[in-house]
Amino acid sequence: MKLISKTLQIFMLCLVVTLVSCKEEYPDLEDGLYAEIVTSKDTMIAKLFYDKVPVTVANFVALAEGNHPMMGDEFKGKPYYDSLTFHRVMDKFMIQGGDHTATGGGNPGYKFTADFDASLKHDRGGLLSMANSGGFNTNGSQFFITEVPYQSLDAFDDDGELKPCDQPRVSCHSIFGELVKGIEVQDAISNVAVDPRSKKPLENVYILKVNIIRKGSAAKSFNAPKVFESELPNVEAEIKQIQDDKKGKLEQEKKERDEKMATASAETKSTLDEYTTKTTALASGLKKHVLTEGTNAKPKPGDSVRVYYEGYFTDGRLFDSDRVEISEKYGMFNQRRADANQYGPTAMWVSPNAQMIPGFKEALATLNIGEKAFFYLPSHLAYGERGNRGIPPNTDLTFIVEMVNVIEKK
C-alpha cells in the first residue's frame, strides 16, 4: 500500500507540473512577439514589431535572452536587461533604460544600424524606441518608452522621406514595439522624483527582468541572433543606397539651381548696370533710381508698411527676395518659406531705429506709397567689413524695392 501511495503522489506531482507548464501566459494576447518588462514599479508588456523592424527587434530580444552574437564577453550568456535601471526619466516625454552603467553612455560592446518603418511614428504614448547618440549606426542596448507624442523623433519626414539622420541635431529613432499592458506603469515611472540636471531618478527604478513571450508559429520561429546577423547587412546596404540616391538628387538639384542662377544673373547684370548709371547719389552715399512713380503720399516715421524687395549682388546674382516669381527664376524658391506664408509683401517699420542695415532704412524713408525704385548701397551702408550670412565683407549691394501700402493701425 505504501508503494502504491508513493507512486500516486509522484503521479499527482507530475500532473500538477504538467498542468502548470501547459498554462498559457497572458491568454488574452493575440499571436505575436512580446516583451514582459518586470520593473520595481510593476509589469509592462510590449508587443514587438518584428515584422516591420526585424533587426531592431532581434537586437532587443537577443540582448534580453543573453544570446546576442555581438555582445561583449562580459555580457555573454546572461540576460542583459535584468537588474538594470531606468536611468533617465522625463515627465511628459519618456523613460529611458538599458544602460549597464546607468549614465547614458554605456553600450553592450557594439553599436549597430537600426532599421526603420515609415508607418511607425512617435505619435502616441507607450511606444518603445531606440535611444542613440545621433546618426544611423549608434544604436546599442538603450531604449525609451514614450509618454506623449513626440514626432520630431521620427526617422521620416512628413513626405515619407528618410531624414538626413547623420547630420547634427537631426533625431532619428527606430520604433520597435508598443505597450499593450501596463501603460499606467510607464506613467508611474515618469512621475518619480529626479535630479533636475541629469534626469536620473533619486531612487532607482529597476528593470528586474525582461521575458520574451512568443505566441503563434511565426513568433516562435523568430530566431533573434540569426535574424540580426542575416538582416543587418541588408539594412546597412539599404540605408547606404538611400543616402547615395539622396546625395545624387541633391547634387542634381544644386546643379539645376546653379544653372538657373547663372542664366538669370547674366540677364540681370546688364539691367542693374543700366539702373546704376541713372541713379542719383544722396548725401550718405546711397544711390536711387525711380522705376515707377508712386502717389504723393509718404509714410510717416514710425509707420509700418508692406514692401516687395529684391536683393542682388552687383554681378546680378540674387541673394534674397520676397517675390515667388523672382525666387523661382533664380533657383532660390523655398517651399518651407512658402508653407510658412513668408512670400509676398513684407511688413517693415519706417524708422531710424528699425533693425535693418543703414542703407535699406534710408531707402524706405525715401519712398512714396506705390513707388518702386532701384537702390545702390555701398558696403558701408550694407553689411560693412563684417559681412553677413553669405554676404562677404566689404560688399556693395543693390535692391529693387516697391512700397505697397501703409499698414492701418488697429
C-alpha positions as CSV (number, residue, x, y, z in Angstrom):
1,M,0.0,0.0,0.0
2,K,2.8,2.4,0.8
3,L,4.4,1.7,-2.6
4,I,1.0,2.5,-4.3
5,S,0.6,5.6,-2.2
6,K,4.1,6.9,-3.0
7,T,3.5,6.1,-6.7
8,L,0.3,8.1,-6.6
9,Q,1.9,11.0,-5.0
10,I,4.6,11.1,-7.7
11,F,2.0,10.8,-10.4
12,M,-0.1,13.7,-8.9
13,L,3.0,15.9,-8.6
14,C,3.9,15.3,-12.3
15,L,0.4,16.0,-13.3
16,V,0.4,19.3,-11.4
17,V,3.8,20.3,-13.0
18,T,2.4,19.4,-16.4
19,L,-0.7,21.4,-15.9
20,V,1.2,24.4,-14.7
21,S,3.7,24.2,-17.6
22,C,0.8,23.9,-20.1
23,K,-0.9,27.0,-18.7
24,E,-0.6,29.8,-21.3
25,E,0.9,33.1,-20.2
26,Y,-1.4,36.0,-20.8
27,P,-4.1,34.1,-22.8
28,D,-5.7,37.3,-23.9
29,L,-2.7,38.3,-26.0
30,E,-3.1,37.7,-29.8
31,D,-0.4,35.9,-31.7
32,G,2.9,37.9,-31.8
33,L,6.2,38.5,-30.1
34,Y,6.1,40.3,-26.8
35,A,8.4,41.6,-24.1
36,E,7.3,41.3,-20.5
37,I,9.2,44.1,-18.7
38,V,9.1,43.5,-15.0
39,T,10.0,46.6,-13.1
40,S,10.2,47.6,-9.4
41,K,7.0,49.6,-10.1
42,D,5.1,46.8,-11.8
43,T,5.0,45.0,-15.1
44,M,4.6,46.3,-18.6
45,I,4.0,44.2,-21.7
46,A,5.0,45.4,-25.1
47,K,4.2,43.9,-28.5
48,L,7.3,43.9,-30.7
49,F,7.1,44.8,-34.3
50,Y,9.3,42.0,-35.6
51,D,7.6,42.0,-39.0
52,K,8.3,45.7,-39.6
53,V,11.8,46.3,-38.0
54,P,13.2,42.8,-37.6
55,V,16.8,43.9,-37.0
56,T,15.9,46.2,-34.1
57,V,13.6,43.7,-32.6
58,A,16.1,40.9,-33.0
59,N,18.7,43.1,-31.2
60,F,16.4,43.7,-28.2
61,V,15.3,40.1,-28.0
62,A,18.8,38.6,-28.3
63,L,20.0,41.0,-25.6
64,A,17.1,40.1,-23.3
65,E,17.8,36.4,-23.7
66,G,21.5,36.7,-23.5
67,N,22.4,35.3,-26.8
68,H,23.3,38.3,-28.9
69,P,26.1,37.5,-31.4
70,M,27.8,40.8,-30.9
71,M,27.5,41.4,-27.2
72,G,30.7,41.9,-25.2
73,D,32.3,38.9,-23.5
74,E,31.3,40.2,-20.1
75,F,27.6,40.0,-21.0
76,K,27.5,36.7,-23.0
77,G,25.1,34.1,-21.7
78,K,23.3,36.5,-19.4
79,P,20.0,38.3,-19.8
80,Y,21.3,41.8,-20.5
81,Y,18.5,43.9,-19.2
82,D,17.9,42.1,-15.9
83,S,18.7,44.4,-12.9
84,L,19.4,47.5,-15.0
85,T,17.6,50.8,-14.2
86,F,15.6,53.5,-16.0
87,H,18.5,56.0,-15.7
88,R,16.8,58.9,-17.5
89,V,13.2,59.9,-16.7
90,M,11.5,63.0,-18.2
91,D,7.8,63.5,-17.3
92,K,5.6,64.3,-20.2
93,F,8.3,62.8,-22.5
94,M,9.7,59.4,-21.9
95,I,11.5,56.9,-19.7
96,Q,14.9,55.5,-20.8
97,G,16.8,52.4,-19.8
98,G,19.1,49.7,-21.0
99,D,22.4,51.1,-19.9
100,H,24.5,48.9,-17.6
101,T,26.5,52.0,-16.5
102,A,23.3,54.0,-15.7
103,T,25.0,57.0,-17.2
104,G,23.5,57.2,-20.7
105,G,27.0,56.5,-22.1
106,G,27.1,52.7,-21.9
107,N,26.7,50.1,-24.6
108,P,26.6,46.3,-24.8
109,G,30.0,46.1,-26.5
110,Y,28.9,47.1,-30.0
111,K,26.8,49.6,-32.0
112,F,24.5,48.8,-34.9
113,T,22.4,50.4,-37.7
114,A,18.7,50.2,-36.8
115,D,16.0,49.6,-39.4
116,F,13.0,51.9,-39.7
117,D,9.5,51.7,-40.9
118,A,7.7,54.8,-42.2
119,S,4.4,53.6,-40.8
120,L,5.7,53.7,-37.3
121,K,5.6,57.3,-35.8
122,H,6.1,58.7,-32.4
123,D,2.5,59.9,-32.4
124,R,1.3,58.5,-29.1
125,G,2.5,57.3,-25.7
126,G,3.6,53.7,-24.9
127,L,6.0,53.3,-27.8
128,L,9.3,51.5,-27.4
129,S,12.0,53.2,-29.4
130,M,15.8,53.0,-29.7
131,A,17.9,55.6,-28.0
132,N,21.1,56.6,-29.8
133,S,23.7,59.4,-29.9
134,G,22.9,60.5,-33.5
135,G,23.4,59.1,-36.9
136,F,22.3,55.7,-38.3
137,N,24.8,53.4,-36.6
138,T,24.9,54.5,-33.0
139,N,22.3,52.2,-31.6
140,G,23.1,49.6,-28.9
141,S,21.0,48.5,-25.9
142,Q,19.4,51.7,-24.7
143,F,15.7,52.2,-25.4
144,F,13.0,54.5,-24.2
145,I,9.2,54.4,-23.8
146,T,7.2,57.5,-24.8
147,E,4.6,59.1,-22.6
148,V,3.3,61.6,-25.1
149,P,3.6,62.1,-28.9
150,Y,7.0,63.4,-30.0
151,Q,7.1,63.2,-33.8
152,S,10.4,65.2,-34.1
153,L,12.0,61.8,-33.2
154,D,10.7,60.1,-36.3
155,A,13.2,58.9,-38.9
156,F,10.9,60.0,-41.8
157,D,9.7,63.5,-42.6
158,D,6.2,64.5,-43.5
159,D,6.7,63.5,-47.1
160,G,7.8,60.0,-46.1
161,E,11.4,60.7,-47.0
162,L,14.2,59.4,-44.7
163,K,15.6,62.3,-42.8
164,P,19.4,63.1,-43.0
165,C,20.0,61.3,-39.7
166,D,23.7,61.6,-39.9
167,Q,23.6,65.4,-39.7
168,P,23.9,67.3,-36.4
169,R,20.7,68.0,-34.4
170,V,18.6,65.6,-36.6
171,S,16.8,63.0,-34.5
172,C,16.1,59.5,-35.9
173,H,14.8,56.8,-33.6
174,S,13.5,53.4,-34.6
175,I,10.2,52.4,-33.0
176,F,10.2,48.6,-32.4
177,G,7.3,48.0,-30.0
178,E,4.3,49.3,-28.2
179,L,2.9,48.7,-24.7
180,V,-0.3,46.6,-24.7
181,K,-0.4,46.3,-20.9
182,G,1.0,48.5,-18.2
183,I,0.8,51.9,-19.7
184,E,0.0,53.1,-16.1
185,V,3.3,51.7,-15.0
186,Q,5.1,53.9,-17.6
187,D,3.2,56.8,-16.2
188,A,4.2,55.9,-12.6
189,I,7.8,55.7,-13.5
190,S,7.7,59.0,-15.4
191,N,6.4,60.7,-12.3
192,V,9.2,59.7,-9.9
193,A,11.4,62.4,-8.4
194,V,14.5,63.0,-10.5
195,D,17.7,65.0,-10.3
196,P,16.8,68.2,-12.3
197,R,20.0,68.2,-14.2
198,S,20.7,64.6,-15.1
199,K,17.0,63.5,-15.0
200,K,18.1,60.4,-13.1
201,P,15.6,59.1,-10.5
202,L,16.6,60.0,-7.0
203,E,15.6,56.4,-6.1
204,N,16.5,53.7,-8.6
205,V,13.7,52.3,-10.7
206,Y,14.8,48.8,-11.7
207,I,14.2,46.6,-14.7
208,L,14.0,43.4,-12.7
209,K,13.7,41.2,-15.7
210,V,12.7,41.2,-19.4
211,N,11.0,38.0,-20.6
212,I,10.3,37.3,-24.2
213,I,6.9,35.8,-24.9
214,R,6.2,34.0,-28.2
215,K,2.7,33.3,-29.4
216,G,1.9,31.6,-32.7
217,S,4.2,29.8,-35.1
218,A,5.6,32.9,-36.7
219,A,6.8,34.4,-33.4
220,K,8.1,31.0,-32.2
221,S,10.2,30.6,-35.3
222,F,11.7,34.1,-34.9
223,N,15.4,33.4,-34.2
224,A,16.7,36.7,-33.0
225,P,20.5,36.0,-33.3
226,K,20.1,34.6,-36.8
227,V,17.8,37.4,-37.9
228,F,20.2,40.0,-36.6
229,E,23.2,38.6,-38.3
230,S,21.5,37.8,-41.6
231,E,19.4,41.0,-42.0
232,L,21.8,43.7,-40.6
233,P,24.0,43.8,-43.8
234,N,20.8,44.3,-45.8
235,V,19.7,47.2,-43.6
236,E,23.2,48.8,-43.9
237,A,23.2,48.4,-47.7
238,E,19.6,49.8,-48.0
239,I,20.4,52.9,-45.9
240,K,23.6,53.5,-47.9
241,Q,21.6,53.3,-51.1
242,I,19.1,55.8,-49.8
243,Q,21.9,58.1,-48.8
244,D,23.6,57.7,-52.2
245,D,20.3,58.4,-54.0
246,K,19.6,61.4,-51.9
247,K,23.1,62.7,-52.4
248,G,22.7,62.3,-56.1
249,K,19.4,64.1,-56.0
250,L,20.7,67.0,-54.0
251,E,23.7,67.3,-56.4
252,Q,21.4,67.4,-59.4
253,E,19.1,69.9,-57.7
254,K,22.1,72.1,-56.9
255,K,23.3,71.9,-60.5
256,E,19.9,73.0,-61.7
257,R,19.8,75.8,-59.2
258,D,23.3,76.9,-60.2
259,E,22.3,76.9,-63.9
260,K,19.2,79.0,-63.2
261,M,21.2,81.4,-61.2
262,A,23.9,81.8,-63.8
263,T,21.4,82.3,-66.6
264,A,19.3,84.8,-64.7
265,S,22.3,86.7,-63.3
266,A,23.7,87.2,-66.7
267,E,20.4,88.7,-67.8
268,T,20.1,90.9,-64.7
269,K,23.6,92.3,-64.5
270,S,23.1,94.5,-67.6
271,T,19.9,95.8,-66.2
272,L,21.4,96.6,-62.9
273,D,24.4,98.3,-64.6
274,E,21.9,100.4,-66.6
275,Y,20.0,101.4,-63.5
276,T,23.2,102.3,-61.7
277,T,24.1,104.8,-64.4
278,K,20.8,106.5,-63.9
279,T,21.0,106.8,-60.1
280,T,21.1,110.0,-58.1
281,A,23.5,109.9,-55.2
282,L,22.2,111.1,-51.8
283,A,24.4,112.7,-49.1
284,S,25.0,109.3,-47.3
285,G,26.3,107.6,-50.5
286,L,23.0,105.8,-51.1
287,K,22.1,105.9,-54.8
288,K,18.5,105.9,-56.1
289,H,16.7,105.5,-59.4
290,V,12.9,105.6,-59.6
291,L,11.4,102.8,-61.7
292,T,7.7,103.5,-61.1
293,E,6.3,106.7,-59.7
294,G,4.1,106.4,-56.7
295,T,1.5,108.7,-55.1
296,N,2.3,111.9,-53.3
297,A,1.6,110.1,-50.0
298,K,4.6,109.2,-48.0
299,P,4.6,107.1,-44.8
300,K,5.4,108.9,-41.6
301,P,8.3,107.9,-39.4
302,G,7.1,105.2,-37.1
303,D,4.6,103.8,-39.7
304,S,4.5,100.1,-40.6
305,V,4.4,99.4,-44.3
306,R,4.4,96.5,-46.7
307,V,7.0,96.3,-49.4
308,Y,8.3,93.9,-52.1
309,Y,12.0,93.6,-52.3
310,E,14.7,92.0,-54.5
311,G,18.3,92.0,-53.2
312,Y,21.1,91.5,-55.7
313,F,24.9,91.4,-55.7
314,T,26.3,93.8,-58.3
315,D,27.1,90.9,-60.6
316,G,23.4,90.2,-61.0
317,R,23.1,87.3,-58.5
318,L,20.0,87.3,-56.3
319,F,20.6,86.8,-52.6
320,D,17.1,87.3,-51.3
321,S,13.6,88.3,-52.4
322,D,10.0,88.0,-51.1
323,R,8.6,87.6,-54.6
324,V,7.9,84.0,-55.6
325,E,8.4,84.5,-59.3
326,I,11.8,86.1,-58.7
327,S,12.9,83.4,-56.3
328,E,11.9,80.7,-58.8
329,K,13.7,82.4,-61.7
330,Y,17.0,82.3,-59.8
331,G,16.5,78.8,-58.4
332,M,16.1,80.1,-54.9
333,F,12.4,79.2,-54.2
334,N,12.0,77.7,-50.8
335,Q,8.9,75.5,-50.2
336,R,9.2,75.7,-46.4
337,R,9.2,79.5,-46.7
338,A,6.1,79.3,-48.9
339,D,4.4,77.0,-46.5
340,A,5.0,79.5,-43.7
341,N,3.5,82.3,-45.8
342,Q,6.7,84.2,-45.9
343,Y,6.5,85.2,-49.5
344,G,4.6,88.3,-50.5
345,P,4.9,91.9,-49.4
346,T,6.9,92.1,-46.2
347,A,5.9,94.2,-43.2
348,M,8.6,96.7,-42.3
349,W,9.0,99.6,-39.9
350,V,9.9,103.0,-41.3
351,S,12.1,104.3,-38.6
352,P,15.8,105.1,-38.0
353,N,15.5,102.6,-35.1
354,A,14.4,99.7,-37.3
355,Q,16.6,96.6,-37.2
356,M,17.9,96.9,-40.7
357,I,21.1,97.8,-42.5
358,P,21.5,101.6,-42.7
359,G,21.1,101.9,-46.5
360,F,17.8,99.9,-46.5
361,K,16.4,102.1,-43.7
362,E,17.3,105.2,-45.6
363,A,15.9,103.7,-48.8
364,L,12.5,103.0,-47.2
365,A,12.3,106.6,-45.9
366,T,12.7,108.0,-49.4
367,L,9.8,106.0,-50.9
368,N,6.2,107.2,-51.5
369,I,3.3,104.8,-51.4
370,G,3.2,102.9,-54.7
371,E,6.7,103.9,-55.7
372,K,9.2,101.3,-57.0
373,A,12.9,102.2,-57.1
374,F,16.4,100.8,-57.6
375,F,18.9,101.4,-54.8
376,Y,22.7,101.0,-54.8
377,L,24.2,100.5,-51.3
378,P,27.9,101.0,-50.9
379,S,29.3,98.4,-48.5
380,H,29.4,100.8,-45.5
381,L,25.6,101.2,-45.8
382,A,25.1,97.4,-46.2
383,Y,26.9,94.8,-44.0
384,G,30.3,96.6,-44.0
385,E,33.5,94.9,-43.0
386,R,31.8,92.0,-41.2
387,G,29.5,90.7,-44.0
388,N,26.5,88.6,-43.1
389,R,25.4,85.0,-43.8
390,G,26.6,84.5,-47.3
391,I,27.4,88.2,-48.0
392,P,31.2,88.7,-47.9
393,P,32.7,91.6,-46.1
394,N,33.0,94.9,-47.9
395,T,30.3,94.0,-50.5
396,D,28.2,96.6,-52.3
397,L,24.6,95.6,-52.7
398,T,21.6,96.6,-54.9
399,F,17.9,96.4,-54.2
400,I,14.7,96.9,-56.1
401,V,12.0,97.9,-53.6
402,E,8.3,98.6,-54.1
403,M,6.3,100.2,-51.3
404,V,2.8,98.7,-51.5
405,N,0.9,100.4,-48.7
406,V,0.9,101.6,-45.1
407,I,-0.5,99.0,-42.6
408,E,-3.5,100.5,-40.9
409,K,-3.2,100.7,-37.1
410,K,-6.0,98.9,-35.2
